[in-house]
Amino acid sequence: MKVLRCKDVGVDCDFEAHGKTVDEVLKKAKVHAKDHGIKRVTEDYLKSWRKLIRNE
């Protein structure tokens, strides 16, 4: 299982996106990003988030 945590991105939030694949995790993170006021997730966001995804 793979995971990306908001805290790993530097945001004070307990949200964790879990998935079997990196793409699944990123999809969930993109949806959650709207809760933080991010209206459009750019390739730069995805590139930086991809680096922070870890195996659980």
PDB file of N, CA, C, O and CB in Angstrom:
ATOM      1  N   MET A   1       0.843  -1.175   0.000  1.00  0.00           N
ATOM      2  CA  MET A   1       0.000   0.000   0.000  1.00  0.00           C
ATOM      3  C   MET A   1       0.889   1.238   0.000  1.00  0.00           C
ATOM      4  O   MET A   1       1.921   1.268   0.670  1.00  0.00           O
ATOM      5  CB  MET A   1      -0.960  -0.002   1.217  1.00  0.00           C
ATOM      6  N   LYS A   2       0.493   2.236  -0.737  1.00  0.00           N
ATOM      7  CA  LYS A   2       1.239   3.485  -0.815  1.00  0.00           C
ATOM      8  C   LYS A   2       0.464   4.580  -0.086  1.00  0.00           C
ATOM      9  O   LYS A   2      -0.761   4.521   0.015  1.00  0.00           O
ATOM     10  CB  LYS A   2       1.500   3.884  -2.294  1.00  0.00           C
ATOM     11  N   VAL A   3       1.185   5.579   0.421  1.00  0.00           N
ATOM     12  CA  VAL A   3       0.545   6.643   1.189  1.00  0.00           C
ATOM     13  C   VAL A   3       1.235   7.979   0.945  1.00  0.00           C
ATOM     14  O   VAL A   3       2.451   8.053   0.765  1.00  0.00           O
ATOM     15  CB  VAL A   3       0.557   6.307   2.683  1.00  0.00           C
ATOM     16  N   LEU A   4       0.426   9.024   0.946  1.00  0.00           N
ATOM     17  CA  LEU A   4       0.915  10.405   0.926  1.00  0.00           C
ATOM     18  C   LEU A   4       0.173  11.141   2.028  1.00  0.00           C
ATOM     19  O   LEU A   4      -1.058  11.149   2.062  1.00  0.00           O
ATOM     20  CB  LEU A   4       0.700  11.098  -0.487  1.00  0.00           C
ATOM     21  N   ARG A   5       0.918  11.751   2.916  1.00  0.00           N
ATOM     22  CA  ARG A   5       0.329  12.468   4.049  1.00  0.00           C
ATOM     23  C   ARG A   5       0.456  13.976   3.834  1.00  0.00           C
ATOM     24  O   ARG A   5       1.480  14.461   3.352  1.00  0.00           O
ATOM     25  CB  ARG A   5       1.011  12.051   5.378  1.00  0.00           C
ATOM     26  N   CYS A   6      -0.581  14.697   4.193  1.00  0.00           N
ATOM     27  CA  CYS A   6      -0.519  16.162   4.105  1.00  0.00           C
ATOM     28  C   CYS A   6       0.682  16.691   4.899  1.00  0.00           C
ATOM     29  O   CYS A   6       1.358  17.625   4.468  1.00  0.00           O
ATOM     30  CB  CYS A   6      -1.837  16.797   4.632  1.00  0.00           C
ATOM     31  N   LYS A   7       0.932  16.092   6.042  1.00  0.00           N
ATOM     32  CA  LYS A   7       2.050  16.548   6.876  1.00  0.00           C
ATOM     33  C   LYS A   7       3.386  16.414   6.140  1.00  0.00           C
ATOM     34  O   LYS A   7       4.296  17.214   6.355  1.00  0.00           O
ATOM     35  CB  LYS A   7       2.093  15.751   8.191  1.00  0.00           C
ATOM     36  N   ASP A   8       3.503  15.406   5.274  1.00  0.00           N
ATOM     37  CA  ASP A   8       4.735  15.238   4.500  1.00  0.00           C
ATOM     38  C   ASP A   8       4.914  16.364   3.486  1.00  0.00           C
ATOM     39  O   ASP A   8       6.032  16.678   3.076  1.00  0.00           O
ATOM     40  CB  ASP A   8       4.730  13.888   3.783  1.00  0.00           C
ATOM     41  N   VAL A   9       3.796  16.962   3.092  1.00  0.00           N
ATOM     42  CA  VAL A   9       3.827  18.068   2.133  1.00  0.00           C
ATOM     43  C   VAL A   9       4.081  19.388   2.864  1.00  0.00           C
ATOM     44  O   VAL A   9       4.360  20.407   2.233  1.00  0.00           O
ATOM     45  CB  VAL A   9       2.498  18.138   1.334  1.00  0.00           C
ATOM     46  N   GLY A  10       3.983  19.364   4.193  1.00  0.00           N
ATOM     47  CA  GLY A  10       4.228  20.563   4.978  1.00  0.00           C
ATOM     48  C   GLY A  10       2.962  21.265   5.427  1.00  0.00           C
ATOM     49  O   GLY A  10       3.001  22.428   5.830  1.00  0.00           O
ATOM     50  N   VAL A  11       1.825  20.552   5.357  1.00  0.00           N
ATOM     51  CA  VAL A  11       0.547  21.126   5.749  1.00  0.00           C
ATOM     52  C   VAL A  11       0.125  20.514   7.082  1.00  0.00           C
ATOM     53  O   VAL A  11       0.239  19.303   7.276  1.00  0.00           O
ATOM     54  CB  VAL A  11      -0.536  20.885   4.654  1.00  0.00           C
ATOM     55  N   ASP A  12      -0.358  21.343   7.995  1.00  0.00           N
ATOM     56  CA  ASP A  12      -0.817  20.867   9.298  1.00  0.00           C
ATOM     57  C   ASP A  12      -2.216  20.273   9.141  1.00  0.00           C
ATOM     58  O   ASP A  12      -3.222  20.935   9.396  1.00  0.00           O
ATOM     59  CB  ASP A  12      -0.816  22.021  10.351  1.00  0.00           C
ATOM     60  N   CYS A  13      -2.254  19.019   8.719  1.00  0.00           N
ATOM     61  CA  CYS A  13      -3.501  18.324   8.407  1.00  0.00           C
ATOM     62  C   CYS A  13      -3.246  16.835   8.572  1.00  0.00           C
ATOM     63  O   CYS A  13      -2.169  16.344   8.234  1.00  0.00           O
ATOM     64  CB  CYS A  13      -4.011  18.661   6.955  1.00  0.00           C
ATOM     65  N   ASP A  14      -4.233  16.119   9.091  1.00  0.00           N
ATOM     66  CA  ASP A  14      -4.071  14.688   9.347  1.00  0.00           C
ATOM     67  C   ASP A  14      -4.483  13.799   8.175  1.00  0.00           C
ATOM     68  O   ASP A  14      -4.460  12.574   8.299  1.00  0.00           O
ATOM     69  CB  ASP A  14      -4.866  14.307  10.552  1.00  0.00           C
ATOM     70  N   PHE A  15      -4.857  14.389   7.047  1.00  0.00           N
ATOM     71  CA  PHE A  15      -5.305  13.606   5.896  1.00  0.00           C
ATOM     72  C   PHE A  15      -4.175  12.731   5.360  1.00  0.00           C
ATOM     73  O   PHE A  15      -3.018  13.145   5.301  1.00  0.00           O
ATOM     74  CB  PHE A  15      -5.828  14.531   4.789  1.00  0.00           C
ATOM     75  N   GLU A  16      -4.542  11.515   4.971  1.00  0.00           N
ATOM     76  CA  GLU A  16      -3.623  10.584   4.320  1.00  0.00           C
ATOM     77  C   GLU A  16      -4.317   9.996   3.106  1.00  0.00           C
ATOM     78  O   GLU A  16      -5.444   9.512   3.207  1.00  0.00           O
ATOM     79  CB  GLU A  16      -3.163   9.460   5.298  1.00  0.00           C
ATOM     80  N   ALA A  17      -3.659  10.032   1.967  1.00  0.00           N
ATOM     81  CA  ALA A  17      -4.178   9.401   0.752  1.00  0.00           C
ATOM     82  C   ALA A  17      -3.498   8.048   0.612  1.00  0.00           C
ATOM     83  O   ALA A  17      -2.273   7.966   0.527  1.00  0.00           O
ATOM     84  CB  ALA A  17      -3.933  10.298  -0.521  1.00  0.00           C
ATOM     85  N   HIS A  18      -4.298   6.987   0.588  1.00  0.00           N
ATOM     86  CA  HIS A  18      -3.790   5.625   0.467  1.00  0.00           C
ATOM     87  C   HIS A  18      -4.217   5.035  -0.862  1.00  0.00           C
ATOM     88  O   HIS A  18      -5.271   5.385  -1.393  1.00  0.00           O
ATOM     89  CB  HIS A  18      -4.283   4.748   1.630  1.00  0.00           C
ATOM     90  N   GLY A  19      -3.404   4.143  -1.399  1.00  0.00           N
ATOM     91  CA  GLY A  19      -3.774   3.453  -2.618  1.00  0.00           C
ATOM     92  C   GLY A  19      -2.774   2.370  -2.963  1.00  0.00           C
ATOM     93  O   GLY A  19      -1.677   2.304  -2.408  1.00  0.00           O
ATOM     94  N   LYS A  20      -3.182   1.527  -3.892  1.00  0.00           N
ATOM     95  CA  LYS A  20      -2.293   0.453  -4.347  1.00  0.00           C
ATOM     96  C   LYS A  20      -1.244   0.967  -5.314  1.00  0.00           C
ATOM     97  O   LYS A  20      -0.166   0.386  -5.435  1.00  0.00           O
ATOM     98  CB  LYS A  20      -3.098  -0.657  -5.004  1.00  0.00           C
ATOM     99  N   THR A  21      -1.560   2.071  -6.013  1.00  0.00           N
ATOM    100  CA  THR A  21      -0.635   2.633  -6.998  1.00  0.00           C
ATOM    101  C   THR A  21      -0.395   4.108  -6.710  1.00  0.00           C
ATOM    102  O   THR A  21      -1.162   4.748  -5.990  1.00  0.00           O
ATOM    103  CB  THR A  21      -1.181   2.448  -8.429  1.00  0.00           C
ATOM    104  N   VAL A  22       0.665   4.627  -7.276  1.00  0.00           N
ATOM    105  CA  VAL A  22       0.977   6.049  -7.148  1.00  0.00           C
ATOM    106  C   VAL A  22      -0.162   6.885  -7.746  1.00  0.00           C
ATOM    107  O   VAL A  22      -0.572   7.893  -7.170  1.00  0.00           O
ATOM    108  CB  VAL A  22       2.328   6.380  -7.849  1.00  0.00           C
ATOM    109  N   ASP A  23      -0.660   6.458  -8.890  1.00  0.00           N
ATOM    110  CA  ASP A  23      -1.738   7.211  -9.542  1.00  0.00           C
ATOM    111  C   ASP A  23      -3.002   7.266  -8.681  1.00  0.00           C
ATOM    112  O   ASP A  23      -3.684   8.289  -8.631  1.00  0.00           O
ATOM    113  CB  ASP A  23      -2.065   6.590 -10.897  1.00  0.00           C
ATOM    114  N   GLU A  24      -3.301   6.170  -8.017  1.00  0.00           N
ATOM    115  CA  GLU A  24      -4.473   6.143  -7.135  1.00  0.00           C
ATOM    116  C   GLU A  24      -4.301   7.128  -5.976  1.00  0.00           C
ATOM    117  O   GLU A  24      -5.240   7.839  -5.617  1.00  0.00           O
ATOM    118  CB  GLU A  24      -4.707   4.715  -6.591  1.00  0.00           C
ATOM    119  N   VAL A  25      -3.120   7.167  -5.403  1.00  0.00           N
ATOM    120  CA  VAL A  25      -2.830   8.092  -4.306  1.00  0.00           C
ATOM    121  C   VAL A  25      -2.927   9.535  -4.792  1.00  0.00           C
ATOM    122  O   VAL A  25      -3.522  10.379  -4.122  1.00  0.00           O
ATOM    123  CB  VAL A  25      -1.427   7.818  -3.717  1.00  0.00           C
ATOM    124  N   LEU A  26      -2.348   9.816  -5.945  1.00  0.00           N
ATOM    125  CA  LEU A  26      -2.381  11.171  -6.473  1.00  0.00           C
ATOM    126  C   LEU A  26      -3.804  11.625  -6.782  1.00  0.00           C
ATOM    127  O   LEU A  26      -4.144  12.789  -6.573  1.00  0.00           O
ATOM    128  CB  LEU A  26      -1.525  11.264  -7.721  1.00  0.00           C
ATOM    129  N   LYS A  27      -4.621  10.729  -7.270  1.00  0.00           N
ATOM    130  CA  LYS A  27      -6.014  11.060  -7.566  1.00  0.00           C
ATOM    131  C   LYS A  27      -6.735  11.499  -6.285  1.00  0.00           C
ATOM    132  O   LYS A  27      -7.464  12.491  -6.291  1.00  0.00           O
ATOM    133  CB  LYS A  27      -6.738   9.846  -8.209  1.00  0.00           C
ATOM    134  N   LYS A  28      -6.534  10.768  -5.204  1.00  0.00           N
ATOM    135  CA  LYS A  28      -7.159  11.114  -3.929  1.00  0.00           C
ATOM    136  C   LYS A  28      -6.592  12.415  -3.377  1.00  0.00           C
ATOM    137  O   LYS A  28      -7.327  13.219  -2.803  1.00  0.00           O
ATOM    138  CB  LYS A  28      -6.965   9.984  -2.916  1.00  0.00           C
ATOM    139  N   ALA A  29      -5.296  12.626  -3.545  1.00  0.00           N
ATOM    140  CA  ALA A  29      -4.661  13.850  -3.065  1.00  0.00           C
ATOM    141  C   ALA A  29      -5.177  15.065  -3.827  1.00  0.00           C
ATOM    142  O   ALA A  29      -5.363  16.134  -3.246  1.00  0.00           O
ATOM    143  CB  ALA A  29      -3.138  13.750  -3.197  1.00  0.00           C
ATOM    144  N   LYS A  30      -5.406  14.901  -5.128  1.00  0.00           N
ATOM    145  CA  LYS A  30      -5.939  16.001  -5.937  1.00  0.00           C
ATOM    146  C   LYS A  30      -7.317  16.428  -5.447  1.00  0.00           C
ATOM    147  O   LYS A  30      -7.609  17.621  -5.371  1.00  0.00           O
ATOM    148  CB  LYS A  30      -6.012  15.593  -7.415  1.00  0.00           C
ATOM    149  N   VAL A  31      -8.154  15.469  -5.118  1.00  0.00           N
ATOM    150  CA  VAL A  31      -9.489  15.784  -4.609  1.00  0.00           C
ATOM    151  C   VAL A  31      -9.378  16.505  -3.267  1.00  0.00           C
ATOM    152  O   VAL A  31     -10.072  17.495  -3.034  1.00  0.00           O
ATOM    153  CB  VAL A  31     -10.339  14.495  -4.464  1.00  0.00           C
ATOM    154  N   HIS A  32      -8.513  16.014  -2.390  1.00  0.00           N
ATOM    155  CA  HIS A  32      -8.352  16.608  -1.066  1.00  0.00           C
ATOM    156  C   HIS A  32      -7.727  18.004  -1.137  1.00  0.00           C
ATOM    157  O   HIS A  32      -8.012  18.850  -0.289  1.00  0.00           O
ATOM    158  CB  HIS A  32      -7.496  15.701  -0.190  1.00  0.00           C
ATOM    159  N   ALA A  33      -6.899  18.248  -2.113  1.00  0.00           N
ATOM    160  CA  ALA A  33      -6.225  19.545  -2.231  1.00  0.00           C
ATOM    161  C   ALA A  33      -7.229  20.698  -2.279  1.00  0.00           C
ATOM    162  O   ALA A  33      -6.912  21.811  -1.858  1.00  0.00           O
ATOM    163  CB  ALA A  33      -5.341  19.571  -3.483  1.00  0.00           C
ATOM    164  N   LYS A  34      -8.418  20.445  -2.780  1.00  0.00           N
ATOM    165  CA  LYS A  34      -9.454  21.487  -2.839  1.00  0.00           C
ATOM    166  C   LYS A  34      -9.842  21.953  -1.446  1.00  0.00           C
ATOM    167  O   LYS A  34     -10.240  23.104  -1.266  1.00  0.00           O
ATOM    168  CB  LYS A  34     -10.696  20.972  -3.580  1.00  0.00           C
ATOM    169  N   ASP A  35      -9.729  21.068  -0.453  1.00  0.00           N
ATOM    170  CA  ASP A  35     -10.011  21.449   0.937  1.00  0.00           C
ATOM    171  C   ASP A  35      -9.004  22.470   1.456  1.00  0.00           C
ATOM    172  O   ASP A  35      -9.264  23.170   2.435  1.00  0.00           O
ATOM    173  CB  ASP A  35     -10.005  20.213   1.838  1.00  0.00           C
ATOM    174  N   HIS A  36      -7.863  22.548   0.795  1.00  0.00           N
ATOM    175  CA  HIS A  36      -6.814  23.501   1.181  1.00  0.00           C
ATOM    176  C   HIS A  36      -6.795  24.719   0.268  1.00  0.00           C
ATOM    177  O   HIS A  36      -5.864  25.523   0.318  1.00  0.00           O
ATOM    178  CB  HIS A  36      -5.446  22.822   1.160  1.00  0.00           C
ATOM    179  N   GLY A  37      -7.822  24.858  -0.566  1.00  0.00           N
ATOM    180  CA  GLY A  37      -7.930  26.035  -1.419  1.00  0.00           C
ATOM    181  C   GLY A  37      -7.187  25.940  -2.735  1.00  0.00           C
ATOM    182  O   GLY A  37      -7.085  26.930  -3.459  1.00  0.00           O
ATOM    183  N   ILE A  38      -6.670  24.775  -3.055  1.00  0.00           N
ATOM    184  CA  ILE A  38      -5.983  24.604  -4.332  1.00  0.00           C
ATOM    185  C   ILE A  38      -7.041  24.312  -5.388  1.00  0.00           C
ATOM    186  O   ILE A  38      -7.654  23.245  -5.390  1.00  0.00           O
ATOM    187  CB  ILE A  38      -4.909  23.453  -4.263  1.00  0.00           C
ATOM    188  N   LYS A  39      -7.247  25.267  -6.280  1.00  0.00           N
ATOM    189  CA  LYS A  39      -8.301  25.129  -7.283  1.00  0.00           C
ATOM    190  C   LYS A  39      -7.875  24.279  -8.465  1.00  0.00           C
ATOM    191  O   LYS A  39      -8.689  23.583  -9.072  1.00  0.00           O
ATOM    192  CB  LYS A  39      -8.729  26.486  -7.772  1.00  0.00           C
ATOM    193  N   ARG A  40      -6.598  24.342  -8.783  1.00  0.00           N
ATOM    194  CA  ARG A  40      -6.080  23.585  -9.927  1.00  0.00           C
ATOM    195  C   ARG A  40      -4.759  22.939  -9.546  1.00  0.00           C
ATOM    196  O   ARG A  40      -3.803  23.627  -9.191  1.00  0.00           O
ATOM    197  CB  ARG A  40      -5.902  24.501 -11.171  1.00  0.00           C
ATOM    198  N   VAL A  41      -4.710  21.639  -9.619  1.00  0.00           N
ATOM    199  CA  VAL A  41      -3.485  20.902  -9.296  1.00  0.00           C
ATOM    200  C   VAL A  41      -2.626  20.846 -10.556  1.00  0.00           C
ATOM    201  O   VAL A  41      -2.997  20.221 -11.549  1.00  0.00           O
ATOM    202  CB  VAL A  41      -3.807  19.453  -8.761  1.00  0.00           C
ATOM    203  N   THR A  42      -1.486  21.500 -10.499  1.00  0.00           N
ATOM    204  CA  THR A  42      -0.595  21.580 -11.653  1.00  0.00           C
ATOM    205  C   THR A  42       0.365  20.391 -11.690  1.00  0.00           C
ATOM    206  O   THR A  42       0.462  19.618 -10.737  1.00  0.00           O
ATOM    207  CB  THR A  42       0.193  22.895 -11.625  1.00  0.00           C
ATOM    208  N   GLU A  43       1.057  20.267 -12.794  1.00  0.00           N
ATOM    209  CA  GLU A  43       2.072  19.216 -12.914  1.00  0.00           C
ATOM    210  C   GLU A  43       3.171  19.390 -11.872  1.00  0.00           C
ATOM    211  O   GLU A  43       3.744  18.405 -11.405  1.00  0.00           O
ATOM    212  CB  GLU A  43       2.681  19.218 -14.324  1.00  0.00           C
ATOM    213  N   ASP A  44       3.469  20.630 -11.506  1.00  0.00           N
ATOM    214  CA  ASP A  44       4.491  20.872 -10.481  1.00  0.00           C
ATOM    215  C   ASP A  44       4.067  20.280  -9.134  1.00  0.00           C
ATOM    216  O   ASP A  44       4.876  19.675  -8.431  1.00  0.00           O
ATOM    217  CB  ASP A  44       4.757  22.385 -10.333  1.00  0.00           C
ATOM    218  N   TYR A  45       2.793  20.460  -8.785  1.00  0.00           N
ATOM    219  CA  TYR A  45       2.283  19.842  -7.559  1.00  0.00           C
ATOM    220  C   TYR A  45       2.446  18.327  -7.639  1.00  0.00           C
ATOM    221  O   TYR A  45       2.986  17.702  -6.727  1.00  0.00           O
ATOM    222  CB  TYR A  45       0.794  20.218  -7.328  1.00  0.00           C
ATOM    223  N   LEU A  46       1.977  17.749  -8.735  1.00  0.00           N
ATOM    224  CA  LEU A  46       2.015  16.296  -8.877  1.00  0.00           C
ATOM    225  C   LEU A  46       3.438  15.763  -8.807  1.00  0.00           C
ATOM    226  O   LEU A  46       3.692  14.726  -8.194  1.00  0.00           O
ATOM    227  CB  LEU A  46       1.370  15.878 -10.188  1.00  0.00           C
ATOM    228  N   LYS A  47       4.355  16.469  -9.432  1.00  0.00           N
ATOM    229  CA  LYS A  47       5.764  16.047  -9.427  1.00  0.00           C
ATOM    230  C   LYS A  47       6.318  16.050  -7.997  1.00  0.00           C
ATOM    231  O   LYS A  47       6.999  15.110  -7.588  1.00  0.00           O
ATOM    232  CB  LYS A  47       6.617  16.978 -10.337  1.00  0.00           C
ATOM    233  N   SER A  48       6.023  17.107  -7.247  1.00  0.00           N
ATOM    234  CA  SER A  48       6.545  17.189  -5.877  1.00  0.00           C
ATOM    235  C   SER A  48       5.862  16.171  -4.969  1.00  0.00           C
ATOM    236  O   SER A  48       6.515  15.572  -4.114  1.00  0.00           O
ATOM    237  CB  SER A  48       6.354  18.608  -5.312  1.00  0.00           C
ATOM    238  N   TRP A  49       4.563  15.968  -5.143  1.00  0.00           N
ATOM    239  CA  TRP A  49       3.852  14.991  -4.325  1.00  0.00           C
ATOM    240  C   TRP A  49       4.333  13.580  -4.624  1.00  0.00           C
ATOM    241  O   TRP A  49       4.490  12.765  -3.715  1.00  0.00           O
ATOM    242  CB  TRP A  49       2.345  15.093  -4.557  1.00  0.00           C
ATOM    243  N   ARG A  50       4.566  13.294  -5.894  1.00  0.00           N
ATOM    244  CA  ARG A  50       5.003  11.949  -6.300  1.00  0.00           C
ATOM    245  C   ARG A  50       6.268  11.544  -5.528  1.00  0.00           C
ATOM    246  O   ARG A  50       6.420  10.387  -5.135  1.00  0.00           O
ATOM    247  CB  ARG A  50       5.269  11.899  -7.835  1.00  0.00           C
ATOM    248  N   LYS A  51       7.158  12.498  -5.321  1.00  0.00           N
ATOM    249  CA  LYS A  51       8.418  12.226  -4.614  1.00  0.00           C
ATOM    250  C   LYS A  51       8.204  11.880  -3.141  1.00  0.00           C
ATOM    251  O   LYS A  51       9.059  11.255  -2.512  1.00  0.00           O
ATOM    252  CB  LYS A  51       9.340  13.428  -4.722  1.00  0.00           C
ATOM    253  N   LEU A  52       7.052  12.293  -2.595  1.00  0.00           N
ATOM    254  CA  LEU A  52       6.793  12.116  -1.167  1.00  0.00           C
ATOM    255  C   LEU A  52       5.959  10.873  -0.856  1.00  0.00           C
ATOM    256  O   LEU A  52       5.747  10.553   0.314  1.00  0.00           O
ATOM    257  CB  LEU A  52       6.095  13.334  -0.627  1.00  0.00           C
ATOM    258  N   ILE A  53       5.490  10.179  -1.872  1.00  0.00           N
ATOM    259  CA  ILE A  53       4.690   8.970  -1.660  1.00  0.00           C
ATOM    260  C   ILE A  53       5.599   7.848  -1.147  1.00  0.00           C
ATOM    261  O   ILE A  53       6.676   7.597  -1.686  1.00  0.00           O
ATOM    262  CB  ILE A  53       3.967   8.537  -2.981  1.00  0.00           C
ATOM    263  N   ARG A  54       5.134   7.194  -0.102  1.00  0.00           N
ATOM    264  CA  ARG A  54       5.915   6.127   0.537  1.00  0.00           C
ATOM    265  C   ARG A  54       5.127   4.828   0.544  1.00  0.00           C
ATOM    266  O   ARG A  54       3.899   4.821   0.465  1.00  0.00           O
ATOM    267  CB  ARG A  54       6.304   6.520   1.978  1.00  0.00           C
ATOM    268  N   ASN A  55       5.866   3.730   0.641  1.00  0.00           N
ATOM    269  CA  ASN A  55       5.234   2.426   0.849  1.00  0.00           C
ATOM    270  C   ASN A  55       4.936   2.264   2.327  1.00  0.00           C
ATOM    271  O   ASN A  55       5.737   2.641   3.182  1.00  0.00           O
ATOM    272  CB  ASN A  55       6.137   1.266   0.335  1.00  0.00           C
ATOM    273  N   GLU A  56       3.771   1.697   2.614  1.00  0.00           N
ATOM    274  CA  GLU A  56       3.375   1.485   3.999  1.00  0.00           C
ATOM    275  C   GLU A  56       3.609   0.060   4.415  1.00  0.00           C
ATOM    276  O   GLU A  56       3.332  -0.302   5.558  1.00  0.00           O
ATOM    277  CB  GLU A  56       1.926   1.850   4.204  1.00  0.00           C
TER     278      GLU A  56
END
